[in-house]
């Protein structure tokens, strides 16, 4: 009896040591993987948004804010990849260094890996749910609001020295060679516009901004105006000492135009296929995280005869396939090809069954790709 008690206590102690060791390594690896992914995301978004700022699509002052909103929007996806890759890295290294063989020999089974990994993954999955249902729509809404405010600003704020700028509110193109820092005075101004098939070109040496009756004007001085139709010789040339160009201004519309910026409770306020498809995509993110968390356990088995990078390659392919299938399901729900209920959980149930089958093979030490080979050789 004492011997059985000692064996039971020893097994329980080994299990506790195993769980603590696994969770500690998962914590270190998760932090490292997340920082790598965050760095890649920041670099990619910086290049992309700085390109938008250079082309005049966003305000250069809002670049850092837009990068922050974009990162917040994609944090759920980043956490899914971080969780999957971290579990795969840790367990693969344990197999490669024969640590897993020692733990299995001491009484730890494959199914006992689920509990410590699930305990470690629970806070991350909660964060994925939060960023999928709250962070994603909020960041998209704020980003669209900033972009809309910049696109609907007055024409004066469009101007930049040494650059041709097209007004979004009228058929005008501005060019200013020099401008004061406070935009009060300008030099060597070129303005062209099209009205009723006629082209108007205004050239001026100097100018300044002023306000009359609540409207903004650029008062040009010592210049010329050319009016006429392209291809016709009857152009009219007018010299002026002072000429006013009105600056157009529009109100900012802060209503989101797509479902990505609609909050999750409002998706059900207007029951449309687009809103249901967006909800299916958001709910699919934590379900993807749960399935991939379980899949990483049997997938991490390291065969000494295989390459050390094959597990990582398989992980990338599996994640890309899974996420693309989720996008396909979202598109089918929008088009009415798939019902909301089936699209909501159908894909994830199918993947869960595949994960359970692969897990069953690993528990019984059976390889998925050698079964068919063995059958063929036996039949021969």
C-alpha positions, -999 to +999 in steps of 0.1 A: +000+000+000+028+024+009+045+016-024+014+024-044+010+056-024+046+066-032+042+058-069+009+079-070+026+108-052+056+106-074+034+106-106+015+136-093+047+155-085+061+147-119+029+160-135+031+192-115+067+198-125+059+190-161+030+215-162+051+243-146+080+237-169+057+237-200+039+268-190+071+286-182+086+278-216+054+287-233+054+321-217+090+329-228+084+316-263+051+334-267+066+367-257+095+363-282+072+352-310+048+381-304+076+407-304+088+393-337+054+394-353+047+429-338+080+442-353+071+427-387+036+442-385+049+476-375+075+477-403+049+466-429+023+491-417+048+519-415+059+514-451+023+512-463+009+542-444+040+564-451+034+556-488-002+568-484+010+599-467+035+606-495+008+603-521-015+626-502-041+600-491-035+606-454-022+634-432+015+629-424+007+640-388-017+610-385+008+583-396+017+571-361-020+571-350-030+551-380-003+526-374-015+522-339-051+517-349-040+492-376-020+472-351-049+471-326-072+459-354-049+430-363-040+420-327-065+392-327-049+376-358-014+382-344-023+365-311-037+335-330-005+330-349+016+337-317-003+310-297-001+284-325+036+289-333+046+291-297+030+258-287+045+242-318+080+256-311+081+244-275+068+209-281+089+204-312+120+214-293+111+190-265+108+162-291+140+171-308+160+173-275+144+141-262+128+159-233+094+147-244+106+111-244+117+115-208+083+130-197+064+103-216+085+076-199+078+092-165+041+087-169+030+118-187+006+110-216-003+129-248-037+138-234-021+154-203-006+181-225-041+195-231-046+208-196-015+229-190-017+243-226-054+251-222-047+269-189-019+289-205-040+297-236-071+308-218-060+344-212-048+347-248-080+334-261-099+359-240-078+387-255-085+373-290-122+375-283-119+411-270-099+423-299-121+404-325-154+418-311-143+452-298-108+462-310-113+453-347-144+474-353-133+503-331-099+506-348-115+504-383-140+530-374-114+554-360-091+549-390-119+556-415-129+587-395-093+601-396-090+593-434-124+609-441-115+640-421-083+644-441-100+637-475-128+662-467-106+690-454-105+724-472-084+729-503-059+752-485-047+723-463-041+703-495-014+726-507+023+716-503+053+735-517+067+720-549+039+695-554+008+694-577-023+687-557-058+679-570-088+691-551-112+663-542-142+688-541-137+705-575-119+701-608-089+721-597-051+714-596-029+736-575+009+741-576+028+764-552+065+769-553+069+784-519+046+787-488+050+803-454+050+779-425+016+793-413+002+792-449-004+829-448+016+838-479+025+819-511+047+825-541+046+814-578+011+800-578-004+779-606-041+770-606-060+752-633-097+743-634-122+729-659-157+744-662-183+736-690-155+722-713-134+753-709-100+753-692-090+782-669-053+786-660-042+812-634-006+821-628+005+845-601+038+856-585+025+861-550-006+857-529-020+854-494-050+839-476-078+859-462-114+854-449-145+872-461-180+865-447-168+832-432-153+820-465-116+814-472-099+829-502-065+829-518-059+865-529-035+863-558-015+893-570+003+903-602-007+875-624-025+863-656-056+842-663-060+821-695-095+810-706-104+789-736-113+755-750-085+730-757-076+728-794-092+762-801-071+794-808-095+818-792-079+819-758-085+849-737-056+863-717-064+886-687-038+903-665-048+913-630-033+929-600-056+911-576-076+879-580-095+858-554-098+820-555-124+806-531-113+777-509-139+749-509-148+733-476-171+703-467-185+687-436-169+655-422-190+624-423-181+601-394-205+572-403-187+540-411-194+528-447-185+491-443-193+463-418-158+462-405-163+494-386-197+485-371-197+475-335-207+439-327-240+447-310-250+469-340-244+440-364-277+424-351-296+457-350-298+456-388-300+419-397-285+417-432-263+391-448-233+414-448-236+419-410-241+382-403-211+374-425-190+399-405-201+384-372-193+349-385-157+361-393-153+377-359-165+346-340-143+325-362-111+340-348-113+326-313-126+293-327-096+291-350-074+298-320-089+269-300-086+244-329-050+254-337-041+252-300-052+216-300-038+208-334-003+220-323+000+191-298+000+162-323+015+183-350+046+190-329+058+154-330+094+156-343+106+127-364+145+126-364+145+117-401+125+147-411+138+183-415+135+205-384+116+232-403+089+209-417+066+215-387+069+253-391+061+250-428+031+229-421+019+253-395+021+282-419+002+263-446-024+251-421-030+286-408-032+302-442-056+275-454-078+278-424-080+316-425-086+316-462-115+291-458-129+314-431-128+343-456-145+321-482-173+312-457-178+349-450-181+356-487-206+328-492-228+341-464-228+375-480-238+361-513-265+339-498-248+306-509-245+295-473-268+298-444-257+318-413-259+289-389-239+265-411-214+291-419-210+301-383-198+268-370-197+243-399-161+250-409-148+249-373-166+216-365-151+200-395-116+212-385-122+200-349-130+165-362-098+165-383-079+176-352-095+149-331-085+123-357-049+134-359-048+135-321-061+099-320-034+088-344-007+104-323-020+089-290-017+054-306+017+062-321+003+059-357+017+081-385-008+097-408+013+094-440+026+058-435-008+041-431-015+043-469+020+032-477+017+002-453-016-008-469-002-007-504+029-027-495+006-053-478-016-056-508+014-061-531 
